[in-house]
């Protein structure tokens, strides 16, 4: 009898923020100034270093869904949503949400992809906010930046959980979030700065 291969716990995955994220979850007074997704044609793009790029725009160029925030235009790139592409195609090319695998940004689709990949849990880092939310901590409008940072999508996806949760910490996070029930009965908990998805819920 063959032993069952244990499921993978991945501690370095990435998520692309849903296009509606800040326009849905920011307090209403910030939404007109908050990050928004806009499709643009790209002329040229070159990585300078860190979170800095040299880029030009051309309505007739390849299309990309971009994050618009203060003076920043962040172009979504194929190499941060590379699943499904051949290795040679994992380039710093413009990409739209239509071209991404939905599991890159959509919670239920991500769960389905995790099942395919034999994943038990996935720690996923953000894209547009950068790893530690620097996009917002470096903002000119600090109040807006702090509001945006409170809803950035740093996602931990868990399809089966058996660990004990710190009840007090969990309760505080719960107050900041919204509950949604998925089709398989999993509980999706979308929080400020954190999202948890449970296939089997062990409540506190």
C-alpha atoms as one frame of an Amber mdcrd trajectory, in Angstrom:
protein
   0.000   0.000   0.000   1.449   3.349  -1.035   1.750   6.049   1.603  -0.217
   9.186   0.817   1.960  12.117  -0.118   1.468  14.883   2.489  -0.020  18.103
   1.196   2.272  21.054   0.605   2.427  24.090   2.891   3.805  26.875   0.748
   5.328  29.831   2.587   6.204  31.996  -0.428   3.335  32.525  -2.838   1.927
  35.689  -4.346  -1.485  37.169  -4.983  -2.630  39.879  -7.372  -5.009  42.263
  -5.659  -8.583  42.075  -7.051  -9.395  45.074  -9.230 -12.234  46.130  -6.910
 -10.280  45.793  -3.646  -9.812  49.390  -2.474 -12.910  50.751  -4.166 -14.898
  48.140  -2.215 -13.222  48.220   1.196 -11.850  51.734   1.656 -14.022  54.050
   3.761 -16.207  56.046   1.378 -14.407  59.340   2.078 -11.185  57.932   0.594
 -12.513  56.040  -2.423 -12.250  58.829  -4.972  -8.527  59.168  -4.102  -7.816
  55.498  -3.392  -6.153  52.979  -5.714  -8.217  52.098  -8.755  -7.653  49.748
 -11.658  -7.508  51.220 -15.163  -6.682  49.591 -18.496  -3.982  51.343 -20.524
  -1.836  50.720 -23.576   1.847  50.293 -22.762   4.669  51.812 -24.801   7.812
  50.755 -22.931   8.677  49.431 -19.493  12.001  48.923 -17.707  12.720  47.928
 -14.103  15.069  50.424 -12.471  15.260  48.875  -9.014  13.110  48.184  -5.972
   9.574  49.303  -6.784  10.703  51.788  -9.476  10.092  51.441 -13.208  10.666
  53.593 -16.252   7.560  53.334 -18.398   5.702  55.061 -21.203   2.136  54.669
 -22.416   0.768  54.230 -25.918  -2.957  53.728 -26.634  -1.967  51.406 -29.501
   0.453  49.367 -27.396  -0.123  46.061 -25.531  -2.907  46.429 -22.993  -2.386
  46.171 -19.238  -4.541  46.662 -16.181  -2.774  49.274 -14.063  -3.164  50.513
 -10.516  -3.552  54.293 -10.354  -2.659  55.830  -6.990  -1.485  59.401  -6.397
   1.317  59.946  -8.948   1.953  56.218  -9.316   0.845  54.103 -12.258   1.681
  50.477 -11.469   1.472  48.136 -14.469   0.428  44.543 -13.778   3.072  42.271
 -15.261   3.003  38.702 -16.479   5.837  37.484 -14.269   3.759  38.143 -11.122
   0.797  36.192 -12.547   2.766  33.614 -14.503   0.775  30.467 -13.739  -0.335
  28.808 -16.977   2.341  30.450 -19.101   5.312  28.592 -20.547   8.538  29.279
 -18.684   9.929  31.270 -21.624   6.827  33.474 -21.504   7.249  34.423 -17.831
   8.482  37.871 -18.743   8.006  41.434 -17.536   5.262  41.950 -20.091   2.008
  43.874 -19.552  -0.985  41.765 -18.568  -4.708  42.272 -17.974  -6.935  40.487
 -15.478  -8.595  38.765 -18.436  -5.281  37.092 -19.273  -4.539  35.957 -15.703
  -5.639  32.646 -14.267  -8.506  33.615 -11.903  -6.749  31.893  -9.001  -4.210
  34.731  -9.060  -6.795  37.140  -7.637 -10.109  35.373  -6.916 -10.440  33.509
  -3.564 -12.643  30.575  -4.627 -10.611  30.000  -7.774  -7.460  30.072  -5.634
  -8.864  27.328  -3.417  -9.608  25.182  -6.460  -6.068  25.716  -7.756  -4.667
  24.754  -4.370  -6.542  21.462  -4.554  -5.061  20.812  -7.999  -1.596  21.643
  -6.673  -1.992  19.426  -3.570  -1.588  22.447  -1.285  -2.845  22.501   2.286
  -1.926  26.110   3.045  -0.436  29.039   1.187   1.157  32.215   2.527   0.722
  34.739  -0.268   2.399  38.128  -0.477   0.912  41.223  -2.143   1.865  42.707
  -5.488   0.846  46.350  -5.852   1.367  47.310  -2.141   4.830  45.613  -2.259
   5.972  43.190   0.415   5.571  45.411   3.477   3.052  47.935   2.172   5.740
  50.412   1.123   3.486  51.742  -1.637   1.260  53.199   1.070   3.831  54.124
   3.713   5.635  56.206   1.060   2.423  58.004   0.010   2.153  61.794   0.101
  -1.227  61.638   1.810  -0.399  59.712   4.966  -3.995  59.445   6.158  -5.011
  57.933   2.819  -1.954  55.685   2.845  -2.812  54.332   6.279  -6.394  53.700
   5.170  -5.185  51.852   2.056  -2.666  49.863   4.078  -5.439  48.656   6.382
  -7.104  46.791   3.518  -4.145  45.582   1.465  -4.478  41.962   0.395  -1.787
  40.010   2.167  -3.456  36.637   1.926  -3.042  33.435   3.881  -5.067  30.678
   2.267  -5.801  27.604   4.380  -7.935  24.714   3.127  -7.649  22.629   6.281
  -6.747  23.952   9.718  -6.145  22.155  12.966  -4.084  24.664  14.940  -5.423
  26.529  17.952  -6.208  30.153  17.192  -5.488  32.921  19.636  -9.052  33.895
  20.490  -8.382  37.475  21.495  -6.271  38.259  18.444  -8.774  36.550  16.177
 -11.675  38.514  17.629  -9.907  41.810  16.964  -9.255  40.818  13.366 -12.797
  39.617  12.947 -14.131  43.052  13.881 -12.214  44.534  10.937 -13.474  42.075
   8.348 -16.438  40.571   6.584 -17.602  36.947   6.440 -18.528  35.100   3.279
 -19.491  31.440   2.814 -18.102  29.588  -0.195 -19.797  26.963  -2.317 -17.938
  24.061  -0.674 -18.863  25.213   2.788 -15.517  26.827   3.405 -15.496  30.036
   5.372 -13.784  33.010   3.778 -12.760  35.681   6.242 -11.644  38.875   4.543
  -9.827  41.141   6.957  -7.822  44.319   7.043  -4.482  43.121   5.741  -5.322
  39.434   6.052  -7.667  36.917   4.487  -8.245  33.377   5.716 -10.118  30.700
   3.812 -11.181  27.531   5.631 -12.505  24.318   4.118 -13.197  22.943   7.586
 -14.006  25.584  10.162 -12.855  25.179  13.741 -14.480  28.228  15.277 -13.410
  30.099  18.374
